Amino acid sequence: MKLLNILIGFLISTVCIGQDLVEYEDGTFFRNGVELSIEQVEQLSLEYKVLGKTRHLINQGVSSNELAKPESEAKRNARATGPTALGIISGGLCLWTGNFIGEYYDNPTNTISVGFYAIGTLCASTMLSIANKIAKPESWITARDGAFKEVERKLNEAIQKEIELKN
């Protein structure tokens, strides 16, 4: 009977501890089943003395969430123009350099020229791939979820630490 009481006490304390933790799911924070706003999450971070560790992550999550919205397509495309331009310029420069060296040696397929062709193609395709990723809302949702999951983890660590200190 005593063992049963200990087991019930442990289960009750585990349930109570689990209810105080912050949960994050799909862009929304919850605590005890109640939805929390970003301001409330910041207040909890301040209360548990982890705001310094989570402020950057909260800001990153909020800005990523804004960029993931359909009306932010122009902002995402504007951010993608930098890597696109860099890829075109660097790739083009490498291809031009390879061609120039090939013309200089009267052999456009020499090893140095082919190396520059490969580097130019690699630069251009990599930067265009990065630009494509920047323009997609899914990548910003992934960034938001990653930042907010880290906020959730740090908050829950602080909450569990405080609960352990009270017991």
MOHU-V506279 format. One record per helix or strand of 2 or more residues. SS is the DSSP state (a for helix, b for strand). FROM is the first residue (numbers start at 1). TO is the last residue. If there is no record, write none. Layout:
((SS FROM TO) (SS FROM TO))
//
This chain:
((a 2 20) (b 22 25) (b 28 31) (b 34 36) (a 38 47) (a 51 68) (a 70 104) (a 111 135) (a 137 166))
//
